[in-house]
Amino acid sequence: MHLRLGFDIRFELPFPVALVAMLHVHPSCDSRLLLPDTLRTDPGIEVKEYIDSFGNRCSRLYAPAGSLRLFNTTEITCSDDSDLSQVDAPEVPVQELPNEVLQFLLNSRYCEVDRLSAVALDLFGGMKPGWSRVQAVVAYVHRIVQFGYGFARSTKTALDVYTERTGVCRDFQHLAITLCRALNIPARYATGYLGDFGVPPSASPMDFSAWFEVYLGDRWYTCDARHNRPRLGRVLMATGRDASDVALTTSFGTANLRHFTVVSDWLDEPGRETGAGA
């Protein structure tokens, strides 16, 4: 697959403000880029890049008061296959996990492992460990949670999602992550591009999407409790403990969002040059 990716995000700033943006594709995708992945601004201001503690590429900028536009277009190649499945992928005993993976077993801002441990053990504790148990968690969350943009709330945690049974894509992932962690399965939050390729087009405007990854065997595997099916054309941007670690933009002062557009187009599919995501 040959994809064109892009975004156009505009703010109104009443005062000068420092911002951190996480709008690049993930460094692990760099070898597949066909065009530079450069954050552009209007007005033109200095942008400094750095890699955060989770391995994500971030941008720092200090913007003057007034209008600020963050935008970019790039192209990338992706596998023609959907998300990898590995039915024999085993769980790893905690004592054998790599040091850097241990943090993805713990409580985090939106994932209260301690408060959902009893639920996780009651629902999934008796199941065979490994890939099948993870898929049971994914299917369960997909089944009990109703999707709707009107259910979005910036303070909603995994426990809230379990109690209210409603949410947006990030809420599905937070609940699934928390249940996996409660079963001693490392799980981390992921965000990126996901166009409607191989599925019916969404009626909603294209947006960045959320999914999660679990550590089984000796690697991370993609899972998606919102869609509960393998998908084509995922392009990773960032991973972290939960959504608080991978905010698209963080402003240290007031930044009023005025415009938001995301594009993921499949350029080499006959008869198709546009994509939309949920």
C-alpha positions in Angstrom: 0.0 0.0 0.0 1.1 3.5 -0.9 -0.6 6.0 1.4 -0.7 9.8 1.5 -1.0 11.1 5.1 -1.6 14.6 6.3 -3.2 17.0 8.8 -4.2 20.6 9.1 -4.8 21.9 12.6 -5.4 25.5 13.4 -5.5 27.4 16.7 -6.3 30.9 17.9 -3.9 32.0 20.6 -4.9 34.9 22.9 -1.3 35.1 24.2 2.1 33.6 23.2 2.2 30.0 24.2 4.7 27.1 24.4 3.4 23.9 22.7 4.5 20.3 22.4 3.2 18.4 19.3 3.2 14.7 18.7 2.2 14.7 15.0 5.0 12.7 13.3 4.8 9.1 12.3 6.6 6.9 14.8 10.4 6.6 14.3 9.9 2.9 13.7 8.1 3.9 10.4 10.9 6.1 9.1 12.3 3.6 6.7 9.0 3.4 4.9 8.6 7.1 4.4 8.6 8.3 0.7 8.6 12.0 1.5 9.9 14.0 4.5 7.8 14.0 7.6 8.2 17.6 8.6 5.9 19.6 10.9 5.2 22.9 9.1 3.8 26.0 10.7 2.0 29.3 9.7 3.3 31.7 10.7 6.8 30.1 10.3 8.4 29.6 13.7 11.2 27.5 15.0 10.4 23.8 15.6 12.7 21.7 17.7 12.4 17.9 17.6 13.2 15.4 20.4 12.5 11.7 21.3 10.5 11.2 24.5 10.9 8.5 27.1 8.6 6.2 25.1 10.5 6.5 21.9 8.0 8.9 20.2 9.1 11.9 18.1 7.9 15.2 19.5 8.1 18.8 18.4 8.5 21.9 20.6 7.5 25.3 19.5 6.8 28.8 21.0 4.1 30.5 19.1 3.1 34.2 19.2 -0.4 35.4 19.9 -2.8 35.2 17.0 -3.6 32.4 14.5 -1.4 29.3 14.4 -1.6 26.5 11.8 0.2 23.2 12.1 0.2 21.1 8.9 2.0 18.5 6.9 1.6 16.0 4.0 3.8 13.0 3.5 3.7 9.6 1.8 4.5 6.1 3.2 4.4 2.5 2.2 2.5 -0.1 4.3 2.0 -3.8 4.2 -0.8 -5.1 2.0 -1.7 -7.4 4.9 -4.0 -6.5 7.8 -3.0 -6.6 11.5 -0.8 -9.6 12.4 -2.5 -12.5 14.3 -0.4 -15.0 16.2 -2.7 -17.7 17.7 0.1 -19.4 19.5 1.7 -16.2 21.0 2.3 -17.0 24.7 2.0 -14.8 27.8 5.3 -14.1 29.4 5.7 -14.6 33.2 6.2 -11.3 34.9 9.7 -12.3 36.3 10.8 -12.9 32.7 9.6 -9.7 31.1 12.1 -7.1 29.8 12.7 -4.3 32.3 11.3 -1.7 29.9 8.0 -3.6 29.5 7.2 -3.7 33.3 5.7 -0.2 33.3 2.9 -1.4 31.1 1.6 -3.6 33.8 1.0 -0.7 36.2 -1.7 1.8 37.0 -1.7 5.0 34.9 -3.8 8.1 34.5 -6.7 6.5 32.7 -6.1 2.8 33.5 -6.9 1.9 37.2 -5.6 -1.6 37.2 -6.1 -2.1 40.9 -9.8 -1.1 40.7 -10.6 -3.6 37.9 -8.4 -6.5 38.9 -11.2 -8.4 40.5 -13.4 -7.9 37.4 -10.6 -9.1 35.1 -9.8 -12.2 37.1 -13.5 -13.1 37.4 -14.1 -12.8 33.7 -10.9 -14.1 32.2 -8.8 -15.6 35.0 -9.8 -19.1 34.2 -9.0 -18.9 30.4 -6.0 -20.3 28.7 -3.2 -17.7 28.8 -2.0 -16.2 25.6 -3.4 -14.8 22.4 -6.9 -16.3 22.8 -7.3 -14.7 26.2 -6.3 -11.3 24.9 -8.8 -11.7 22.0 -11.5 -12.6 24.6 -10.8 -9.3 26.4 -11.0 -7.4 23.1 -14.3 -9.0 22.1 -15.7 -8.4 25.6 -14.9 -4.7 25.5 -16.2 -4.4 22.0 -19.4 -6.0 23.0 -20.3 -4.1 26.2 -19.2 -0.6 25.2 -21.4 1.6 22.9 -19.5 3.9 20.6 -20.5 7.6 20.2 -18.7 10.9 19.9 -21.3 12.4 22.3 -19.9 10.1 25.0 -16.4 11.7 24.9 -15.1 13.2 28.1 -11.5 14.1 28.7 -11.6 12.8 32.3 -13.2 9.4 31.5 -11.1 6.5 32.9 -11.3 2.7 32.3 -13.4 2.3 35.4 -15.9 5.0 34.1 -16.1 3.1 30.8 -16.7 -0.2 32.5 -19.5 1.4 34.6 -21.1 3.6 31.9 -20.6 1.2 29.0 -20.1 4.1 26.5 -17.2 5.9 24.9 -15.1 6.8 21.9 -12.2 4.9 20.5 -9.7 5.8 23.2 -12.2 4.6 25.9 -12.5 1.2 24.4 -8.7 0.9 24.4 -8.3 2.1 28.0 -10.7 -0.5 29.3 -9.1 -3.3 27.3 -5.6 -2.2 28.4 -6.6 -2.2 32.0 -8.1 -5.6 31.9 -5.0 -7.0 30.2 -2.7 -5.4 32.8 -4.8 -6.9 35.6 -4.1 -10.3 34.0 -0.4 -9.5 34.0 -0.3 -9.0 30.3 1.6 -5.9 29.4 -0.5 -3.5 27.3 0.2 0.0 26.0 -1.9 2.7 24.2 -1.2 3.5 20.6 -2.4 6.3 18.3 -2.0 7.0 14.6 -3.6 7.1 11.2 -6.3 4.5 10.3 -8.2 5.0 7.0 -11.4 3.1 6.1 -9.6 0.6 3.8 -11.4 -2.7 3.2 -14.3 -1.6 5.4 -17.5 0.4 4.7 -16.6 4.2 4.7 -17.4 6.0 7.9 -20.0 8.8 7.9 -17.8 10.7 10.3 -14.9 13.0 9.2 -11.4 11.4 9.2 -9.7 11.6 12.6 -6.6 10.1 14.2 -7.4 6.8 15.7 -6.5 4.8 18.9 -5.7 1.2 19.4 -3.5 -0.7 21.8 -0.7 -3.2 21.8 0.0 -6.3 24.0 3.3 -7.9 24.7 3.3 -11.6 24.1 6.2 -13.9 23.4 9.0 -11.5 22.5 7.1 -8.7 20.7 4.2 -6.3 20.7 1.0 -7.1 18.8 -1.7 -4.7 17.6 -5.2 -5.1 19.1 -8.3 -2.9 18.6 -11.3 -3.1 21.0 -13.1 -0.4 19.1 -13.3 -2.2 15.8 -12.5 -5.8 16.9 -11.2 -6.9 13.5 -7.9 -6.8 11.6 -7.5 -3.6 9.6 -5.4 -2.4 6.7 -3.3 0.8 6.6 -2.5 1.5 10.3 0.3 4.0 10.6 1.7 4.3 14.1 2.4 7.8 15.5 3.0 7.2 19.2 2.7 4.8 22.1 2.5 5.3 25.8 0.9 4.1 29.0 -2.5 5.7 28.0 -3.8 8.7 26.1 -2.2 11.2 28.5 1.2 10.2 27.2 0.4 10.6 23.5 -1.6 13.9 23.3 -1.5 15.3 19.7 -0.8 18.7 21.1 -0.1 20.0 24.6 -0.3 23.8 25.1 1.2 25.4 28.2 -1.4 28.2 28.1 -4.6 28.8 26.2 -4.9 27.5 22.6 -8.4 27.5 21.1 -8.9 24.9 18.4 -10.5 26.4 15.3 -10.0 23.7 12.6 -9.0 20.1 12.5 -8.5 17.9 9.3 -6.8 14.5 8.9 -6.2 12.7 5.7 -5.2 9.1 4.9 -5.5 8.3 1.2 -4.7 5.0 -0.5 -2.9 6.2 -3.7 -2.3 2.9 -5.5 -5.8 1.3 -5.1 -7.6 1.4 -8.4 -10.4 3.9 -8.4 -9.7 5.2 -4.9 -7.8 8.2 -3.8 -9.5 9.2 -0.6 -9.9 7.6 2.8 -11.6 8.3 6.1 -11.2 7.0 9.6 -13.0 6.7 12.8 
